[in-house]
């Protein structure tokens, strides 16, 4: 990592210190994507720091492919009380409209924050995701086999980080990060994703969120959209048969209302994320797709 990198126990702590450095408050607000999760056990890695710092916020609308509603986005980014925009690179994929967001953050003088918690080693236009924002943050434990670890990257030299920051990443996580062969791990994830994609395209009842894997992207997992409203049944069927699927995010923060953001809630009810971790092999990948097909056939 570069000299402008700060290490913490997790990504949310890195995000906390990052947005604290921007001078945001109730009046100087942050613009967030209307797809932010929460869990009873862990809370919300994105929204908890905002609440803790008592920062004002607004949400921008997402479409079913996780692109932004440009009309809604432009209406909100032009507002004077919006000082920063958060971009989340969901599932390790660069946002499909990232260039549009960058352009308008520059045009209207807004800080750009990249949430790379899912995108630890993904690239876009030959630069690593996280290199475009004024600040960016990562979660080490989502990519490497460690229990914790987060990184804050400060790319804008005009942003002054508080001297009160104390890097408190566990030694084991920092050691694992320094020793990790990121290229090898990424290659394994990419190969697993492509293999699963070729099998998943033949399944009825679910569709891959992304029909291809862009160059440079290291996927966190393999997101699919379950076509019927029975995602939870499919999820538990898979888990009982040893497939470590997740649903990011099966539960949205209550501030994102179903009435105002119906598409976000549709995605939350239908998303399912299959594993593509580096330890997986051909046999396991085939088991994942075979089990998914069985779950869909049983829960028509």
C-alpha positions in Angstrom: 0.0 0.0 0.0 1.0 3.6 -0.5 2.2 6.1 2.2 -1.3 7.6 2.2 -2.8 4.4 3.5 -4.0 3.9 7.1 -4.7 0.5 8.6 -7.6 -0.3 10.9 -9.4 -3.2 12.5 -12.1 -3.1 9.8 -13.5 -1.2 6.9 -16.1 0.7 8.8 -13.5 2.2 11.1 -11.5 3.2 8.0 -14.7 4.8 6.6 -15.4 6.6 9.9 -12.0 8.3 9.9 -12.3 9.1 6.2 -15.6 10.9 6.3 -14.6 12.6 9.6 -11.7 14.2 7.8 -14.1 15.7 5.2 -15.8 18.0 7.7 -19.3 16.7 7.0 -22.2 17.4 9.4 -25.9 17.7 9.5 -25.9 20.6 6.9 -23.0 19.3 4.8 -24.5 16.0 3.7 -23.4 12.8 2.0 -25.2 11.3 -1.0 -25.5 7.5 -0.7 -26.7 4.8 -3.0 -30.2 3.5 -2.0 -28.8 0.0 -1.4 -27.2 -0.2 2.1 -27.5 -3.2 4.2 -27.8 -4.0 7.9 -27.7 -7.1 10.0 -28.8 -7.8 13.6 -25.4 -9.1 14.4 -23.1 -6.6 12.7 -25.2 -3.5 12.1 -24.4 -1.5 9.0 -20.7 -1.0 8.0 -21.8 2.0 5.8 -24.5 3.7 7.8 -23.3 3.2 11.4 -20.3 5.6 10.9 -22.6 8.2 9.4 -25.0 8.0 12.3 -22.2 8.1 14.8 -20.8 11.3 13.3 -24.4 12.7 13.0 -23.9 13.5 9.3 -26.8 14.5 7.1 -27.6 12.2 4.1 -29.7 11.6 1.1 -30.0 8.6 -1.2 -29.8 8.3 -4.9 -31.9 5.8 -6.9 -30.5 2.6 -8.4 -31.8 0.6 -11.3 -32.2 -3.2 -11.3 -28.6 -3.7 -12.8 -27.2 -1.5 -9.9 -26.6 1.5 -12.3 -27.8 4.9 -11.2 -31.0 6.7 -12.2 -29.1 9.6 -13.9 -32.0 12.0 -13.7 -32.4 11.5 -9.9 -28.6 11.6 -9.4 -28.1 14.9 -11.2 -31.0 16.5 -9.3 -29.4 15.6 -6.0 -25.7 16.1 -6.7 -26.4 19.7 -7.8 -27.8 20.6 -4.4 -25.5 22.9 -2.4 -25.8 21.0 0.9 -24.5 17.8 -0.8 -20.7 17.8 -0.1 -19.7 14.2 -0.8 -20.9 11.2 -2.9 -20.4 7.6 -1.8 -19.9 5.0 -4.6 -20.1 1.3 -3.6 -18.4 -1.1 -5.9 -20.9 -4.0 -5.2 -19.6 -7.6 -5.4 -16.2 -6.4 -6.6 -17.5 -4.9 -9.8 -16.8 -1.3 -10.8 -20.0 0.7 -11.0 -21.4 0.5 -14.6 -21.7 4.3 -14.7 -18.5 5.2 -12.7 -17.2 7.7 -15.3 -20.5 9.6 -15.2 -20.3 9.8 -11.4 -16.6 11.0 -11.5 -17.4 13.6 -14.1 -20.3 15.1 -12.1 -18.4 15.0 -8.8 -15.7 17.1 -10.5 -18.2 19.4 -12.2 -20.1 20.2 -9.0 -17.1 20.2 -6.6 -18.2 17.2 -4.5 -15.9 14.8 -2.7 -15.9 11.3 -4.2 -15.7 8.4 -1.7 -15.1 4.8 -3.0 -16.3 1.9 -0.9 -14.0 -0.9 -2.0 -15.0 -3.3 0.7 -16.1 -5.8 -2.0 -13.4 -4.7 -4.5 -10.0 -5.3 -2.8 -8.1 -6.0 -6.0 -10.3 -4.9 -8.9 -9.2 -2.5 -11.7 -10.9 -0.1 -14.0 -9.2 1.6 -16.9 -5.8 0.2 -15.8 -6.1 1.8 -12.3 -7.1 0.0 -9.2 -10.5 0.8 -7.8 -9.9 3.1 -4.9 -7.5 5.2 -6.8 -10.2 7.5 -8.2 -11.9 8.8 -5.0 -10.7 11.6 -2.8 -10.8 8.9 -0.2 -11.4 5.2 -0.4 -11.6 2.3 1.9 -11.1 -1.5 1.8 -11.9 -4.6 3.9 -9.0 -7.0 4.1 -11.0 -9.9 5.6 -13.4 -10.0 2.7 -10.5 -11.0 0.4 -7.9 -12.7 2.6 -8.4 -15.5 5.1 -8.2 -13.3 8.2 -10.9 -12.2 10.7 -10.4 -8.5 10.5 -8.6 -5.6 8.8 -9.5 -2.4 7.0 -7.6 0.2 5.0 -8.3 3.9 4.4 -6.7 5.4 1.3 -6.4 9.2 1.1 -5.8 10.3 -2.5 -6.6 14.0 -2.2 -3.5 15.8 -0.8 -5.8 18.7 0.5 -7.5 16.3 2.9 -5.9 16.4 6.3 -6.3 13.3 8.4 -6.6 13.8 12.1 -3.5 13.2 14.2 -5.7 11.4 16.6 -5.9 8.4 14.3 -4.4 5.3 15.7 -3.9 2.4 13.4 -5.1 -0.6 15.2 -5.1 -3.4 12.7 -4.3 -6.8 14.2 -0.7 -7.9 13.4 -1.9 -11.1 11.9 -4.1 -9.3 9.3 -1.3 -6.8 8.4 1.1 -9.7 8.0 -1.3 -11.7 5.9 -1.8 -8.7 3.6 1.9 -8.1 3.1 2.5 -11.8 2.3 -0.5 -12.3 0.1 -0.1 -13.1 -3.6 -3.0 -10.9 -4.8 -2.5 -11.7 -8.4 -2.8 -15.4 -7.7 -5.8 -15.0 -5.5 -7.5 -12.8 -8.1 -6.8 -15.3 -10.9 -8.4 -18.1 -8.9 -11.5 -16.0 -8.2 -11.8 -15.0 -11.8 -11.5 -18.6 -13.1 -14.2 -19.8 -10.6 -16.5 -17.0 -11.6 -16.2 -17.8 -15.3 -16.7 -21.5 -14.7 -19.8 -20.8 -12.7 -21.1 -18.3 -15.3 -20.9 -20.9 -18.0 -23.0 -23.3 -15.9 -25.4 -20.7 -14.5 -26.5 -19.4 -17.9 -28.3 -22.7 -18.4 -30.3 -22.5 -15.2 -34.0 -21.6 -15.2 -35.4 -19.5 -12.4 -32.3 -17.4 -11.8 -30.1 -15.1 -13.9 -26.6 -13.9 -13.4 -26.6 -10.2 -12.4 -23.6 -9.8 -14.8 -23.5 -11.8 -18.0 -19.7 -11.2 -18.4 -16.7 -10.5 -16.3 -14.9 -7.3 -17.4 -11.1 -7.3 -17.6 -9.5 -6.3 -14.3 -12.4 -7.2 -12.1 -11.8 -9.6 -9.2 -15.3 -10.7 -8.0 -16.1 -11.0 -4.4 -18.8 -13.5 -5.2 -21.2 -14.6 -8.0 -24.4 -12.6 -7.7 -27.6 -14.0 -9.2 -31.1 -12.7 -9.2 -33.8 -15.2 -8.2 -36.7 -14.5 -10.5 -39.5 -15.6 -8.1 -40.1 -14.2 -4.6 -38.6 -17.3 -2.9 -35.0 -16.3 -2.4 -35.0 -17.1 1.3 -36.1 -20.7 0.6 -33.4 -21.1 -2.0 -30.8 -19.6 0.3 -31.6 -22.0 3.2 -31.7 -25.0 0.8 -28.2 -24.2 -0.4 -26.8 -23.6 3.1 -28.2 -27.0 4.3 -26.4 -28.7 1.5 -23.0 -27.0 2.3 -23.1 -24.2 -0.2 -21.9 -21.0 1.6 -24.2 -18.6 -0.2 -25.0 -15.1 1.2 -27.5 -12.4 0.3 -26.0 -8.9 0.0 -28.1 -7.3 1.2 -31.1 -9.3 2.4 -32.1 -6.5 4.8 -31.8 -2.8 4.0 -31.4 0.0 6.6 -34.9 1.3 7.6 -34.1 4.7 6.2 -34.4 3.3 2.7 -38.2 2.9 2.5 -39.9 0.4 0.2 -42.4 2.9 -1.0 -39.7 5.4 -2.1 -37.1 2.9 -3.3 -39.0 -0.1 -4.7 -36.2 -1.2 -7.0 -33.8 -1.4 -4.0 -36.2 -3.6 -2.1 -36.8 -5.8 -5.1 -33.0 -6.4 -5.3 -32.8 -7.0 -1.6 -35.5 -9.7 -1.8 -34.1 -11.4 -4.9 -30.3 -11.2 -4.7 -28.3 -14.3 -3.9 -24.5 -14.5 -3.9 -22.6 -17.7 -4.7 -19.1 -18.3 -3.4 -16.0 -18.0 -5.8 -13.3 -18.0 -3.1 -9.8 -19.1 -4.0 -10.2 -22.5 -2.2 -13.0 -23.6 -4.5 -12.4 -26.1 -7.3 -14.2 -27.5 -10.3 -16.0 -30.2 -8.3 -17.2 -27.6 -5.8 -18.3 -25.2 -8.5 -20.4 -27.9 -10.2 -21.9 -28.8 -6.8 -22.9 -25.2 -6.3 -24.7 -24.9 -9.6 -26.3 -28.4 -9.3 -27.6 -27.6 -5.9 -28.9 -24.2 -7.0 -30.7 -25.9 -9.9 -32.2 -28.4 -7.5 -33.4 -25.7 -5.2 -35.1 -23.8 -8.0 -36.8 -26.9 -9.3 -38.1 -27.8 -5.8 -39.3 -24.3 -5.0 -41.1 -23.3 -8.2 
